[in-house]
Amino acid sequence: MLSPLWAPLLLAAAEGGGSNIMSVDRTLFVGTLVAFALFAWILARFAWGPLIKIIDEREKTVRDQVESAEKAAADSRQALAQHQELLRGAGRERDEILARATKDAEVVRAELAAKARADADEIVARGREQLQREKEQALAELRSQVAEIAVEAASRIVKSSLSEEAQRKLVDDYIKELPRVSREGRA
């Protein structure tokens, strides 16, 4: 594959055109320069283009991945901010629910206390009414017994035929004892 142009150049280079180290062989120089240019042209035509294309594609891929990573980071920061806001909102909602529950519990407690007081007042009122009825019943029984005793005393008086003054004294003494009996019944 050596072209006829290359043959004289290679022959001249092989002969060694002189013994001086500092001397430049023009044929060798021109041959090297032509070979380098040819090699550069071949590289530029067949290698540099595809290499540059591969490098550009790789650079584009890396740039896309960096942009994608930046976008993912921005999305994750946004999602984190939303998550934190949701947590703050949930915390506020929890606090509101607890405040409402506490308030509702206080209302229920107050209602129950008021109902208990009303029930206690009602029980006390019924107890007082019952005491009043029992007192009235006891007084009625006492009056009944006093009436019976008075009748008994009157019949004794009649039987004993006391004088009117003695009868009056007996009834007065008996009546004086009645308030003491009713006071003792209260104690």
KABELWO-V662469 format. One record per residue. N is the residue number from 1. PSI is psi in radians with two decimals (none if undefined). OMEGA is omega as a letter, one per 20 degrees, with the letter a starting at -180 (NA if undefined). D_LAST is the distance of its C-alpha to the last C-alpha in Angstrom with 1 decimal. Layout:
n=N psi=PSI omega=OMEGA d_last=D_LAST
n=N psi=PSI omega=OMEGA d_last=D_LAST
This chain:
n=1 psi=0.10 omega=r d_last=147.5
n=2 psi=2.28 omega=a d_last=149.2
n=3 psi=2.76 omega=a d_last=150.8
n=4 psi=-0.32 omega=r d_last=154.4
n=5 psi=-0.53 omega=a d_last=153.1
n=6 psi=-0.47 omega=a d_last=151.2
n=7 psi=-0.85 omega=a d_last=154.0
n=8 psi=-0.59 omega=a d_last=156.1
n=9 psi=-0.72 omega=a d_last=153.1
n=10 psi=-0.65 omega=r d_last=152.1
n=11 psi=-0.72 omega=a d_last=155.6
n=12 psi=-0.63 omega=r d_last=155.9
n=13 psi=-0.59 omega=a d_last=152.6
n=14 psi=-0.55 omega=a d_last=153.8
n=15 psi=-0.46 omega=r d_last=157.1
n=16 psi=0.79 omega=a d_last=155.3
n=17 psi=0.35 omega=r d_last=157.3
n=18 psi=2.94 omega=a d_last=157.9
n=19 psi=-0.14 omega=a d_last=157.0
n=20 psi=2.27 omega=a d_last=155.3
n=21 psi=-0.57 omega=a d_last=151.6
n=22 psi=-0.16 omega=a d_last=151.1
n=23 psi=2.52 omega=a d_last=153.3
n=24 psi=2.20 omega=r d_last=151.7
n=25 psi=2.07 omega=a d_last=153.3
n=26 psi=-0.63 omega=a d_last=153.1
n=27 psi=-0.75 omega=r d_last=153.5
n=28 psi=-0.72 omega=r d_last=150.6
n=29 psi=-0.81 omega=a d_last=148.5
n=30 psi=-0.70 omega=r d_last=149.2
n=31 psi=-0.73 omega=r d_last=148.6
n=32 psi=-0.72 omega=r d_last=145.3
n=33 psi=-0.72 omega=r d_last=144.3
n=34 psi=-0.75 omega=a d_last=145.3
n=35 psi=-0.70 omega=r d_last=143.4
n=36 psi=-0.74 omega=r d_last=140.3
n=37 psi=-0.76 omega=r d_last=140.5
n=38 psi=-0.76 omega=r d_last=141.0
n=39 psi=-0.72 omega=r d_last=138.1
n=40 psi=-0.73 omega=r d_last=135.9
n=41 psi=-0.77 omega=r d_last=136.9
n=42 psi=-0.79 omega=r d_last=136.2
n=43 psi=-0.78 omega=a d_last=132.8
n=44 psi=-0.70 omega=a d_last=132.0
n=45 psi=-0.79 omega=a d_last=133.1
n=46 psi=-0.42 omega=a d_last=131.6
n=47 psi=-0.84 omega=a d_last=129.0
n=48 psi=-0.74 omega=a d_last=127.6
n=49 psi=-0.97 omega=r d_last=126.6
n=50 psi=-0.67 omega=r d_last=124.7
n=51 psi=-0.80 omega=r d_last=123.2
n=52 psi=-0.70 omega=r d_last=122.1
n=53 psi=-0.77 omega=r d_last=120.7
n=54 psi=-0.77 omega=r d_last=118.8
n=55 psi=-0.74 omega=r d_last=117.6
n=56 psi=-0.75 omega=r d_last=116.6
n=57 psi=-0.74 omega=r d_last=114.7
n=58 psi=-0.73 omega=r d_last=113.0
n=59 psi=-0.73 omega=r d_last=112.1
n=60 psi=-0.73 omega=r d_last=110.8
n=61 psi=-0.80 omega=r d_last=108.7
n=62 psi=-0.77 omega=r d_last=107.3
n=63 psi=-0.76 omega=r d_last=106.6
n=64 psi=-0.73 omega=r d_last=104.9
n=65 psi=-0.69 omega=r d_last=102.8
n=66 psi=-0.80 omega=r d_last=101.8
n=67 psi=-0.73 omega=r d_last=100.9
n=68 psi=-0.73 omega=r d_last=99.0
n=69 psi=-0.73 omega=r d_last=97.2
n=70 psi=-0.71 omega=r d_last=96.4
n=71 psi=-0.73 omega=r d_last=95.1
n=72 psi=-0.70 omega=r d_last=93.0
n=73 psi=-0.75 omega=r d_last=91.6
n=74 psi=-0.73 omega=r d_last=90.8
n=75 psi=-0.73 omega=a d_last=89.2
n=76 psi=-0.65 omega=r d_last=87.2
n=77 psi=-0.72 omega=r d_last=86.1
n=78 psi=-0.75 omega=r d_last=85.1
n=79 psi=-0.67 omega=r d_last=83.2
n=80 psi=-0.75 omega=r d_last=81.5
n=81 psi=-0.74 omega=r d_last=80.5
n=82 psi=-0.73 omega=r d_last=79.2
n=83 psi=-0.78 omega=r d_last=77.3
n=84 psi=-0.67 omega=r d_last=75.8
n=85 psi=-0.70 omega=r d_last=74.8
n=86 psi=-0.73 omega=r d_last=73.3
n=87 psi=-0.75 omega=r d_last=71.3
n=88 psi=-0.73 omega=r d_last=70.1
n=89 psi=-0.73 omega=r d_last=69.3
n=90 psi=-0.67 omega=r d_last=67.4
n=91 psi=-0.76 omega=r d_last=65.5
n=92 psi=-0.75 omega=r d_last=64.6
n=93 psi=-0.73 omega=r d_last=63.5
n=94 psi=-0.77 omega=r d_last=61.4
n=95 psi=-0.71 omega=r d_last=59.8
n=96 psi=-0.74 omega=r d_last=59.1
n=97 psi=-0.77 omega=r d_last=57.7
n=98 psi=-0.71 omega=r d_last=55.4
n=99 psi=-0.76 omega=r d_last=54.3
n=100 psi=-0.74 omega=a d_last=53.6
n=101 psi=-0.72 omega=r d_last=51.8
n=102 psi=-0.77 omega=r d_last=49.6
n=103 psi=-0.79 omega=r d_last=49.0
n=104 psi=-0.72 omega=r d_last=48.2
n=105 psi=-0.67 omega=r d_last=45.9
n=106 psi=-0.71 omega=r d_last=44.1
n=107 psi=-0.80 omega=a d_last=43.8
n=108 psi=-0.74 omega=r d_last=42.5
n=109 psi=-0.76 omega=r d_last=40.0
n=110 psi=-0.72 omega=r d_last=38.8
n=111 psi=-0.76 omega=r d_last=38.7
n=112 psi=-0.69 omega=r d_last=36.7
n=113 psi=-0.75 omega=r d_last=34.3
n=114 psi=-0.72 omega=r d_last=33.9
n=115 psi=-0.73 omega=r d_last=33.5
n=116 psi=-0.73 omega=r d_last=30.9
n=117 psi=-0.75 omega=a d_last=28.9
n=118 psi=-0.75 omega=r d_last=29.4
n=119 psi=-0.73 omega=r d_last=28.3
n=120 psi=-0.74 omega=r d_last=25.2
n=121 psi=-0.70 omega=r d_last=24.4
n=122 psi=-0.73 omega=r d_last=25.0
n=123 psi=-0.75 omega=r d_last=22.8
n=124 psi=-0.74 omega=a d_last=19.9
n=125 psi=-0.74 omega=r d_last=20.8
n=126 psi=-0.68 omega=r d_last=20.9
n=127 psi=-0.74 omega=r d_last=17.5
n=128 psi=-0.75 omega=r d_last=16.1
n=129 psi=-0.77 omega=r d_last=18.2
n=130 psi=-0.73 omega=r d_last=17.1
n=131 psi=-0.73 omega=r d_last=13.4
n=132 psi=-0.75 omega=r d_last=14.5
n=133 psi=-0.78 omega=r d_last=16.6
n=134 psi=-0.66 omega=r d_last=14.1
n=135 psi=-0.80 omega=r d_last=11.8
n=136 psi=-0.69 omega=r d_last=15.0
n=137 psi=-0.74 omega=r d_last=16.1
n=138 psi=-0.73 omega=r d_last=13.0
n=139 psi=-0.70 omega=r d_last=13.6
n=140 psi=-0.75 omega=r d_last=17.3
n=141 psi=-0.71 omega=r d_last=16.9
n=142 psi=-0.76 omega=r d_last=14.9
n=143 psi=-0.71 omega=r d_last=17.8
n=144 psi=-0.79 omega=r d_last=20.2
n=145 psi=-0.69 omega=r d_last=19.1
n=146 psi=-0.71 omega=a d_last=19.0
n=147 psi=-0.74 omega=r d_last=22.5
n=148 psi=-0.76 omega=r d_last=23.6
n=149 psi=-0.67 omega=r d_last=22.5
n=150 psi=-0.70 omega=r d_last=24.1
n=151 psi=-0.76 omega=r d_last=27.2
n=152 psi=-0.79 omega=a d_last=27.2
n=153 psi=-0.70 omega=a d_last=26.8
n=154 psi=-0.68 omega=r d_last=29.5
n=155 psi=-0.60 omega=r d_last=31.7
n=156 psi=-0.70 omega=r d_last=31.3
n=157 psi=-0.78 omega=a d_last=32.1
n=158 psi=-0.68 omega=a d_last=35.1
n=159 psi=-0.68 omega=a d_last=36.2
n=160 psi=-0.18 omega=a d_last=35.9
n=161 psi=1.01 omega=r d_last=37.7
n=162 psi=2.86 omega=r d_last=35.9
n=163 psi=2.86 omega=a d_last=37.1
n=164 psi=-0.64 omega=r d_last=35.7
n=165 psi=-0.69 omega=r d_last=34.2
n=166 psi=-0.68 omega=r d_last=32.5
n=167 psi=-0.74 omega=a d_last=31.1
n=168 psi=-0.75 omega=a d_last=29.8
n=169 psi=-0.72 omega=r d_last=28.2
n=170 psi=-0.77 omega=r d_last=26.5
n=171 psi=-0.73 omega=r d_last=25.2
n=172 psi=-0.77 omega=r d_last=24.0
n=173 psi=-0.73 omega=a d_last=22.1
n=174 psi=-0.74 omega=a d_last=20.5
n=175 psi=-0.63 omega=r d_last=19.6
n=176 psi=-0.57 omega=r d_last=18.2
n=177 psi=-0.41 omega=a d_last=15.8
n=178 psi=-0.86 omega=r d_last=14.6
n=179 psi=-0.65 omega=r d_last=12.6
n=180 psi=-0.70 omega=r d_last=10.7
n=181 psi=-0.76 omega=a d_last=10.1
n=182 psi=-0.56 omega=r d_last=9.0
n=183 psi=-0.67 omega=r d_last=6.5
n=184 psi=-0.56 omega=r d_last=5.2
n=185 psi=-0.55 omega=r d_last=5.6
n=186 psi=-0.67 omega=a d_last=3.8
n=187 psi=none omega=NA d_last=0.0
